[in-house]
Amino acid sequence: MKHPVDVHVGKRIRHRRWMNGTTQQQLAESVGIKFQQIQKYETGMNRVSASRLWDIAKVLSVPVSFFFEGLDTQPPADNNNGDMPGDILTDKEALELLRSYYAIPENQRRRLFDLARVLSEAA
């Protein structure tokens, strides 16, 4: 049975890896394991050891604490917020939108953010 903390950590690994544009194979090679092990970590099937999490954090350029962010503030799985997915990090479209958003220069990104806010309030 998967432990909720292992699932959360795995989702955060996948999210950060995806945001960096790193493949499972690249991450696995960087930490000296097979990509299948990364798959198991990302699904929460296997628990990530502290030393392996340290190595993964180093490769993905985040502090180890990144993988635990939002853990104590996570809403229950059945508490869905309107039309938002329960776990936004599993929605490929949302992740692609985030990646594209952060690729935009900061001044233009701010204007796009303001536009999105106005459009969402008008809907």
N, C-alpha and C positions, 0 to 999 in steps of 0.2 A: 504494500500500500504506500502510495506517495505521501510524503509529509508536506503540508502546505508551505513551510519555509523553503524546502528544497525546490518546490515548484516555482515559488516566487523568485528565488535566486536564479534558477534556470531561465526564467522569462527575462530577467534583467540582463543576463549574459547574452541571450539572443538579441535583445533590443540594442544593447551597446555594440555588439558585433555587427549587426545590420546597419546601424547608424554610421559606423566606421567604414562600411563597405568591405568588411573582412568576411571571407568565406569560412565555413566550418573547417575545411581542410587547412587553410592558412593559420587559423587559430590553433588547431591541433598541432601542426608542425612547430609553431612557435613555443608551445609549452611541452613538446616532446611526447605527445600521445596520438592515438588514432582518431580520425574524425568521428567515428562511431561513438567514441566516448563523449565527445562534445555534444552529439545528438542526445545521448542519455542524460547529460547534465541539463541541457536546455529543456527537456521534457519533465525534469524532476524525477526521472526513473532511477538515476544514480545520484547519490549525495556527493557534493564537491568537498574535498578535504580542504583544510585551512591553507596548507601550502600550495595546493593547486589553484585555489581561489586567488591567492596572492600573485601567482604567476599569471593567471588570466587577467587580473586587474592591471598588472604591469603592461602586458601586451596591448590591452584595450585603453590604456592611458586614463584610468579612473582609480580613485581610492577604493579599497575593499568595501568601505561603507556604502558605496554606490549600489551594490547588489542587495542591500537590505533596506534601502530607502523606500518609504511607502508601506513597509510591512506592517507597522503598528497602526496605520491609519487606513488600511484597506477596508472598504465596505464589504459587508457580506455578499457572497456571490449572487444571491437572489435580489439584492437591492440595486436594481438597474436605474440609471438616471435618464429617464425619457428615452430618446433614441440613441443614446451613447452606448457603445458596447461595454459589457461588464469589465473587460480587460482590454483597454485601448492598445496595449502593447502587442496584442496578438492580431490586430487588424492591419494587414499589409498595406492597404490603401492609406490608413492614417500614418503609418511609419514612413511611407513614401512621401506623403505630404510634408511631414516634419523634415525629412531629409532635404527636400526641395526648398522648403521655407528657409532653412538655415544656410542654404547655398546662395541666397539672395543677399546683396549688400545691405548692411544694417539700416541705412536711411530708407531704402526702398522697402525693406522688410517691415519697418515700423508703419509705413503708409499702408502696406497690404494688411497688416494686423488691424489698423483702424478701420479700413474698408470692410474687412470680415466682421468686425464687431457691429458696425452699422447695419450690414446686411442681415446678420443673425437677429438683431433687435427688430428689424422690419418684418421678419418672417413670421 
